[in-house]
């Protein structure tokens, strides 16, 4: 067996990359007992390929579960637009500026919507009017992780933005996302009104960049970089099989 962790390409010109076009590198992600069992996904709540990648990962995990291989999934923060104002910006104007023209932005939306439909997601870019600052969304996802419902919160935030066109920079929208994930609405509201975990979210974002992450989604297995991008489910499953085998061999 090749004694390396498989790598892949990052997202294309869709707003989900920064800097160089290269795969994820090994990073100091958390680890847990059982070699090759913990998947860490570095993502941003406004990255369409992260939502598409989530669906592909879910399909890959179903394939592997049928083989008796089981993993835990953990979501980690990254800000595609770290300098975004707290109140966000008008999406149409911002994307026209970012991608050079309204026509280019519309073409990217069309491409993303088609890719999402291929995994059963009905993106409604026509409803999306704001490009938000996502630090509060990352705080919510972290908080949900402390309560054992992180994946459900990640799903609710993605759904709110990409399918319902809601402003996920709005604390009221995030509180509704938390409630949809099974959290107590009042507790979520009180949490979002404070600053708990905000420095940690910014530090985790910076740590990911320093570890070489410049595109999302980026996938890690027990802290070792696998690949970046919304790969097909079969490709993800094979990467996880190989990565797990390598890590278990090293641990033996």
C-alpha positions as a printed NumPy array, in Angstrom:
array([[  0.   ,   0.   ,   0.   ],
       [  1.139,   3.52 ,  -0.774],
       [  2.214,   4.939,   2.59 ],
       [  0.752,   8.383,   1.933],
       [ -2.538,  10.081,   2.625],
       [ -4.432,  10.672,  -0.656],
       [ -4.918,  14.259,  -1.785],
       [ -7.114,  16.019,  -4.298],
       [ -7.928,  19.346,  -5.913],
       [ -9.661,  22.26 ,  -4.224],
       [-12.796,  24.021,  -5.442],
       [-12.623,  26.009,  -8.652],
       [-13.4  ,  29.709,  -9.208],
       [-16.55 ,  29.676,  -7.075],
       [-15.611,  31.748,  -4.063],
       [-14.446,  28.776,  -2.034],
       [-10.685,  29.229,  -2.386],
       [ -8.013,  31.588,  -1.222],
       [ -4.413,  31.804,  -2.388],
       [ -2.698,  28.911,  -4.139],
       [ -4.508,  26.025,  -5.808],
       [ -3.245,  23.12 ,  -3.778],
       [ -4.678,  20.384,  -1.609],
       [ -4.934,  20.367,   2.147],
       [ -1.786,  19.654,   4.118],
       [ -1.275,  17.871,   7.405],
       [ -2.556,  20.037,  10.232],
       [ -2.81 ,  19.965,  13.985],
       [ -6.455,  18.983,  14.139],
       [ -7.807,  17.257,  17.275],
       [ -7.543,  13.481,  17.513],
       [ -9.467,  10.889,  19.474],
       [ -9.132,   7.233,  20.425],
       [ -9.199,   4.772,  17.526],
       [ -6.878,   5.371,  14.629],
       [ -8.549,   6.642,  11.494],
       [-12.   ,   7.355,  12.948],
       [-12.265,  11.132,  13.322],
       [-13.111,  13.287,  10.296],
       [-12.617,  17.031,  10.638],
       [-14.162,  19.22 ,   7.956],
       [-12.917,  22.787,   7.633],
       [-15.706,  24.807,   6.057],
       [-17.546,  28.1  ,   5.85 ],
       [-21.298,  28.454,   6.207],
       [-21.536,  30.463,   2.964],
       [-19.483,  28.04 ,   0.871],
       [-21.856,  26.259,  -1.55 ],
       [-19.326,  23.503,  -2.198],
       [-19.215,  22.825,   1.547],
       [-22.94 ,  22.022,   1.527],
       [-22.544,  19.913,  -1.604],
       [-19.501,  18.256,  -0.01 ],
       [-21.55 ,  17.508,   3.093],
       [-24.033,  15.556,   0.997],
       [-21.229,  13.677,  -0.764],
       [-19.619,  12.883,   2.602],
       [-22.928,  11.578,   3.948],
       [-23.236,   9.256,   0.943],
       [-19.635,   8.108,   1.411],
       [-20.26 ,   7.334,   5.079],
       [-23.28 ,   5.225,   4.135],
       [-21.094,   3.241,   1.738],
       [-18.455,   2.703,   4.417],
       [-20.983,   1.868,   7.143],
       [-22.183,  -1.002,   4.965],
       [-18.583,  -2.253,   5.089],
       [-18.489,  -1.979,   8.881],
       [-16.396,   1.224,   8.898],
       [-17.668,   4.048,  11.082],
       [-16.427,   7.603,  11.624],
       [-17.288,  10.693,  13.637],
       [-17.596,  14.033,  11.846],
       [-16.589,  17.393,  13.311],
       [-17.081,  20.82 ,  11.692],
       [-14.343,  23.465,  11.97 ],
       [-14.449,  27.184,  11.099],
       [-13.02 ,  29.029,   8.127],
       [-14.029,  32.478,   6.873],
       [-13.941,  32.984,   3.14 ],
       [-14.471,  36.696,   3.715],
       [-12.739,  37.42 ,   7.042],
       [-12.939,  41.189,   6.473],
       [-16.689,  41.179,   5.857],
       [-18.477,  43.832,   7.95 ],
       [-20.584,  42.514,  10.82 ],
       [-23.753,  43.538,   8.988],
       [-22.646,  41.841,   5.765],
       [-23.022,  43.299,   2.271],
       [-25.527,  43.32 ,  -0.548],
       [-24.84 ,  39.986,  -2.247],
       [-25.372,  41.052,  -5.858],
       [-23.108,  44.081,  -5.58 ],
       [-20.458,  42.228,  -3.601],
       [-20.285,  39.275,  -5.974],
       [-20.213,  41.511,  -9.052],
       [-17.2  ,  43.254,  -7.51 ],
       [-15.55 ,  39.999,  -6.375],
       [-15.91 ,  38.128,  -9.659],
       [-15.577,  41.06 , -12.038],
       [-19.143,  41.43 , -13.279],
       [-22.745,  40.575, -12.522],
       [-22.709,  38.214, -15.528],
       [-19.791,  36.206, -14.178],
       [-21.411,  36.013, -10.757],
       [-24.668,  34.793, -12.328],
       [-22.818,  32.141, -14.333],
       [-21.18 ,  30.868, -11.158],
       [-24.555,  30.741,  -9.411],
       [-25.937,  28.707, -12.315],
       [-23.026,  26.268, -12.132],
       [-23.381,  25.91 ,  -8.362],
       [-27.155,  25.418,  -8.55 ],
       [-26.707,  22.641, -11.118],
       [-24.051,  20.909,  -8.99 ],
       [-26.297,  21.143,  -5.943],
       [-29.247,  19.652,  -7.83 ],
       [-27.081,  16.649,  -8.681],
       [-26.919,  15.78 ,  -4.967],
       [-30.563,  16.565,  -4.25 ],
       [-30.199,  20.16 ,  -3.018],
       [-32.486,  22.873,  -4.333],
       [-30.379,  26.016,  -4.092],
       [-32.307,  29.297,  -4.394],
       [-29.688,  31.887,  -5.225],
       [-32.515,  34.184,  -6.314],
       [-33.582,  34.463,  -2.66 ],
       [-30.083,  35.221,  -1.348],
       [-29.775,  38.989,  -0.932],
       [-27.004,  39.301,   1.672],
       [-23.443,  37.997,   1.883],
       [-23.067,  37.721,   5.655],
       [-20.201,  37.783,   8.084],
       [-20.094,  34.16 ,   9.283],
       [-18.324,  34.375,  12.647],
       [-21.63 ,  34.123,  14.553],
       [-22.682,  31.126,  12.47 ],
       [-19.409,  29.428,  13.408],
       [-20.059,  30.227,  17.071],
       [-23.485,  28.579,  16.808],
       [-22.011,  25.491,  15.149],
       [-19.406,  25.271,  17.921],
       [-22.112,  25.66 ,  20.593],
       [-24.189,  22.919,  18.967],
       [-21.121,  20.7  ,  19.073],
       [-20.979,  21.121,  22.842],
       [-24.582,  19.905,  22.965],
       [-24.054,  16.923,  20.654],
       [-26.063,  18.264,  17.687],
       [-23.352,  19.91 ,  15.603],
       [-24.161,  18.179,  12.332],
       [-27.841,  19.096,  12.648],
       [-26.902,  22.731,  13.283],
       [-24.553,  22.764,  10.3  ],
       [-27.372,  21.381,   8.153],
       [-29.822,  23.992,   9.472],
       [-27.434,  26.878,   8.773],
       [-26.665,  25.641,   5.265],
       [-30.371,  25.172,   4.568],
       [-31.261,  28.617,   5.874],
       [-28.765,  30.298,   3.559],
       [-28.765,  28.251,   0.379],
       [-32.344,  26.973,   0.21 ],
       [-34.319,  29.575,   2.156],
       [-32.163,  32.586,   1.254],
       [-32.03 ,  33.849,   4.837],
       [-29.37 ,  36.133,   6.319],
       [-27.285,  33.845,   8.531],
       [-25.487,  36.852,   9.94 ],
       [-28.738,  37.75 ,  11.746],
       [-28.797,  36.378,  15.333],
       [-32.545,  35.754,  15.081],
       [-32.026,  33.564,  12.007],
       [-29.214,  31.694,  13.761],
       [-31.386,  31.183,  16.849],
       [-34.015,  29.609,  14.593],
       [-31.327,  27.382,  13.092],
       [-30.316,  26.294,  16.576],
       [-33.914,  25.49 ,  17.448],
       [-34.261,  23.49 ,  14.228],
       [-31.224,  21.469,  15.323],
       [-32.898,  20.628,  18.623],
       [-31.373,  23.307,  20.852],
       [-33.311,  25.46 ,  23.295],
       [-34.124,  28.691,  21.497],
       [-33.769,  30.902,  24.557],
       [-30.431,  29.321,  25.444],
       [-29.147,  29.829,  21.911],
       [-30.306,  33.441,  21.932],
       [-28.498,  34.117,  25.188],
       [-25.348,  32.481,  23.856],
       [-25.375,  34.483,  20.632],
       [-25.869,  37.714,  22.57 ],
       [-22.479,  37.179,  24.238],
       [-18.969,  36.634,  22.932],
       [-18.192,  33.154,  24.277],
       [-16.027,  31.17 ,  21.8  ],
       [-15.626,  34.075,  19.368],
       [-11.859,  34.409,  19.985],
       [-11.539,  30.634,  19.655],
       [-13.369,  30.644,  16.314],
       [-11.062,  33.335,  14.961],
       [ -8.034,  31.47 ,  16.287],
       [ -9.2  ,  28.208,  14.698],
       [ -9.681,  29.996,  11.385],
       [ -6.136,  31.375,  11.599],
       [ -4.725,  27.991,  12.628],
       [ -6.299,  26.396,   9.547],
       [ -4.664,  29.   ,   7.305],
       [ -1.3  ,  28.499,   8.977],
       [ -1.694,  24.748,   8.439],
       [ -2.026,  25.342,   4.697],
       [ -5.796,  25.38 ,   4.238],
       [ -6.728,  27.898,   1.551],
       [ -9.799,  26.233,   0.087],
       [-12.922,  24.71 ,   1.587],
       [-14.274,  22.2  ,   2.244],
       [-11.034,  20.602,   3.435],
       [-11.142,  17.138,   4.958],
       [ -8.833,  15.708,   7.606],
       [ -8.625,  12.244,   9.134],
       [ -7.143,  12.148,  12.632],
       [ -5.423,  15.45 ,  11.868],
       [ -3.927,  14.405,   8.52 ],
       [ -5.013,  16.229,   5.366],
       [ -6.965,  14.092,   2.9  ],
       [ -8.237,  16.466,   0.2  ],
       [-10.138,  19.671,  -0.463],
       [-13.229,  20.1  ,  -2.574],
       [-16.663,  18.539,  -2.99 ],
       [-15.428,  15.194,  -4.299],
       [-17.833,  12.427,  -5.439],
       [-18.979,  10.097,  -2.685],
       [-17.04 ,   7.139,  -4.089],
       [-13.837,   9.196,  -4.16 ],
       [-14.359,  10.293,  -0.561],
       [-15.054,   6.726,   0.531],
       [-11.849,   5.471,  -1.091],
       [ -9.795,   8.273,   0.456],
       [-11.194,   7.41 ,   3.885],
       [-10.526,   3.69 ,   3.393],
       [ -6.919,   4.337,   2.409],
       [ -6.352,   6.982,   5.049],
       [ -7.77 ,   4.771,   7.774],
       [ -5.634,   1.831,   6.678],
       [ -2.481,   3.958,   6.69 ],
       [ -3.202,   5.419,  10.123],
       [ -4.043,   2.051,  11.638],
       [ -0.852,   0.605,  10.187],
       [  1.154,   3.427,  11.731],
       [ -0.577,   2.91 ,  15.082],
       [  0.089,  -0.851,  15.104]])
